[in-house]
Amino acid sequence: MENRIDFVKAVPGAYRAMAGLERYVRESGVEHSLLELVKIRSSQINGCAYCLDMHWKNARAAGESEQRLYSLDAWRETHFYSERERAALAWTEAVTKARQHFSEEELVNLTVAIVSINGWNRLMVSFRTEAGSY
């Protein structure tokens, strides 16, 4: 299979932006093993052979078991994953599969809206803002 477009060469700014985002993700504090599971599951759904190859190898190098990796596409049917991992995998699937119902712009805007209301909710709940004063 040949590359359709060398996107790194065609639009280096886009690649730098994605590389910066990936740097942020790696430094975010989310455990490496969970990030690799999420990346593999999303890549399975999206059919990205390049990313599957990369993240499978990264997960194995980090000590992930073959049993958990081979069972990842059936994670709901096994007891191999923690509740935290299950929540992350469910979220990954929901966001990835929502793509068929929304344009790219709508999906980004919807996700930003969710991020925003979650932030507002955290502030209001943390500081016990009284309901009914709006």
Secondary structure as the mmCIF struct_conf table of DSSP 4:
data_model
#
loop_
_struct_conf.conf_type_id
_struct_conf.id
_struct_conf.beg_label_comp_id
_struct_conf.beg_label_asym_id
_struct_conf.beg_label_seq_id
_struct_conf.end_label_comp_id
_struct_conf.end_label_asym_id
_struct_conf.end_label_seq_id
BEND BEND1 ARG A 4 ARG A 4
HELX_RH_AL_P HELX_RH_AL_P1 PHE A 7 ALA A 10
HELX_RH_AL_P HELX_RH_AL_P2 PRO A 12 ARG A 26
TURN_TY1_P TURN_TY1_P1 GLU A 27 GLU A 27
BEND BEND2 SER A 28 VAL A 30
HELX_RH_AL_P HELX_RH_AL_P3 HIS A 32 ASN A 46
TURN_TY1_P TURN_TY1_P2 GLY A 47 GLY A 47
HELX_RH_AL_P HELX_RH_AL_P4 ALA A 49 ALA A 61
TURN_TY1_P TURN_TY1_P3 ALA A 62 GLY A 63
HELX_RH_AL_P HELX_RH_AL_P5 GLU A 66 TYR A 70
TURN_TY1_P TURN_TY1_P4 SER A 71 SER A 71
HELX_RH_3T_P HELX_RH_3T_P1 LEU A 72 GLU A 77
BEND BEND3 HIS A 79 HIS A 79
BEND BEND4 TYR A 81 TYR A 81
HELX_RH_AL_P HELX_RH_AL_P6 GLU A 83 LYS A 97
HELX_RH_3T_P HELX_RH_3T_P2 ALA A 98 GLN A 100
TURN_TY1_P TURN_TY1_P5 HIS A 101 HIS A 101
BEND BEND5 PHE A 102 PHE A 102
HELX_RH_AL_P HELX_RH_AL_P7 GLU A 104 SER A 126
TURN_TY1_P TURN_TY1_P6 PHE A 127 ARG A 128
HELX_LH_PP_P HELX_LH_PP_P1 THR A 129 GLU A 130
TURN_TY1_P TURN_TY1_P7 ALA A 131 GLY A 132
#
